[in-house]
Amino acid sequence: MHEQDQMTPNERLQAFMKGEKMDRILAMPILVSISHRVSGMTHREKRASALKQAQSQIDCYQRYGNDMMIIEYGLHGIGTALGSEMNDPEDSLPAIVNHVLHNLQDIDQLDFNKTKKENDPWFARTLEACEICQEKMGQEVPTGVLITGPFTAVSSIFPTEHLLRATRKDPASIHRLLRLCTDALKDIYKEYIERGIIILMCDPIASGTLLKKSQYVDFVKPYATELMNYIHQLGGMCCYHICGNTTSIVMEMVDTGPDMLSIDNLVDLEYVKEQVGKRLPILGNVPPVDVLMLGSRSDIFESVKTCILKGKDSPMGYIIASGCDITQNVPVENIDHMMEAVRKYGRYPIDEGLLNEPATNH
Amino acid sequence: MNIMVKSKEELLQQLSDCVFEMDDENAADVAKDYIAAGYEALDGVLKGLVDGMNRAGQMYEEEEYFVTDLLVCSDAMYNGLDVLREHLPQETAEGAVNYKCVIGVVEGDTHDIGKNLVRIMLETAGFEMYDLGRDVPLQSFVEKAKDVDAQLICLSTLMTTTMPGMKEVVDILVKEGIRDKVKVMIGGGPLSQAYCNQINADGYAVNATGAVTVAKQLVGMA
């Protein structure tokens, strides 16, 4: 447990769920793409080994005392299992260079058995990383998995630009792909849930920056809803995140039934609180680039303070988080600053006077 | 046989509507009718297809159209353009300035939807576009700009890991002594005006239609 905290993240999360007293506000900065930096390894080293994936998360937790460790199944897992080719950068997140599906006529040639843990070494490795996290730290801190939602899963198989066009030109084929991906994701989520892992469902390609609301309702919502139901049937828990501006779909997202909603920094926390704060806890939304990567220590304090001011009275609870994943270009000390600010402004009982002062003199 | 020839205005309106209404399957046929009727190809492009794309851009600005809509509109525009292109006058008018722009996604990043939309909208606005694609080596932007004598380089990225590449392009331009000859515009998910200032780029745009406004300002296009 972090020396300045009085509760472990498990105790804090339990108290949060039951509406009991906590020492401070929950803080879940999304420390995924930065974690190898905290451990002093390259991205390639991290992704090659279950032990190192787990170790980088444990190192983050031991340094920052953040309230969730996060293993990365990622956004491309289904595509790569099926045969999409990735690049292999030494020290950066890999990207898809050639999608497995170029023609919607060829959907039948995809073999979704390849996405099962027996057949997909990446999936198996992340499960092992989760097991290590649980074994070493499970009594103290929860572990989540950052994993694709249905629409982004399709984009890992079929190029996004073609996918967008096909929502208009050939919606039936896109629904077929979504059906197949949703079924595959159920089996994948199940393995994590059986290991006590929280599902962090991320669906960036379903962003309001790319899709209009009617496309979200037609092509994403039914499948996301089905997945949420399935997660709950298994006794699991889901935090739902879509990148970019989701202002127009925030109600629809909550209608799918997640346990928590995580919002990007492009969305106003106050607006989301008013719209859906009565229905579920909200996570958000310290800007990962403009504040955490490019900002000063006092910018970070100011941003944390503003988030707490806006979020603290959200009816079902508020968890401070970054608006999106924190990348490896963020100085690791800036997360120290963020957590220090959380412990200053987010300590219970909340000091309203402190929150209304300017965050100077740091 | 139907010998009724549609008026030029009518066909221009149809070309514009094919683009604006995302009728990519009929744009080429309308363009063929337009040429067969003996009307000027250049007008067909500017007052027909481009007009439709501009209307689509306006709707995008107003958040009535989204990315998918713009993509399908542009498919219609290019289908029509494929027909009209060979009928365009070969020589440009005396004294006309060609605004040339090199565009691409910086090295290390393969996300190119945003870049493609900006290319489409700049092309619509009258820029001669040189699209280097995605994951483009930084030096290539400068080489291409020198080769074609471009006034503008547009750099795009969605990833924070590749943002520093944009600064490097600016630095290469300085090193080669041509920084004052080429403007640099940047765009992409994680970027901001603050980052643009920080790396001494000339302009930042938040989306594809904003990019047109900024690009025109940067090169002094009326």
Chai-1 contact restraints between the chains, C-beta under 6 A:
chainA,res_idxA,chainB,res_idxB,connection_type,confidence,min_distance_angstrom,max_distance_angstrom,comment,restraint_id
A,S92,B,T161,contact,1.0,0.0,6.0,A-B,restraint_1
A,A95,B,T110,contact,1.0,0.0,6.0,A-B,restraint_2
A,E161,B,I113,contact,1.0,0.0,6.0,A-B,restraint_3
A,L164,B,T68,contact,1.0,0.0,6.0,A-B,restraint_4
A,L164,B,L71,contact,1.0,0.0,6.0,A-B,restraint_5
A,R165,B,L71,contact,1.0,0.0,6.0,A-B,restraint_6
A,T167,B,T68,contact,1.0,0.0,6.0,A-B,restraint_7
A,R168,B,V72,contact,1.0,0.0,6.0,A-B,restraint_8
A,L210,B,V67,contact,1.0,0.0,6.0,A-B,restraint_9
A,K212,B,F66,contact,1.0,0.0,6.0,A-B,restraint_10
A,V289,B,T160,contact,1.0,0.0,6.0,A-B,restraint_11
A,V289,B,P190,contact,1.0,0.0,6.0,A-B,restraint_12
A,D290,B,S192,contact,1.0,0.0,6.0,A-B,restraint_13
A,T327,B,T160,contact,1.0,0.0,6.0,A-B,restraint_14
A,N329,B,T160,contact,1.0,0.0,6.0,A-B,restraint_15
